[in-house]
Amino acid sequence: MVYLVLAEFIPEALAVGANLKGGGHRELVGGVIAGITLMLPLVVV
């Protein structure tokens, strides 16, 4: 699963966000942080 994300989704996200200010890197990092934050409660359960 991690390989799929690294090999497919991250390069595609950077390509889609290439026209944004900063190349979409800030949005990608923000999305990763939001995803991790939202998944943390599942670790507790």
Secondary structure, 3 states (H helix, E strand, C coil): CHHHHHHHHHHHHHHHHHHCHHHHHHHHHHHHHHHHHHHHHHHHC
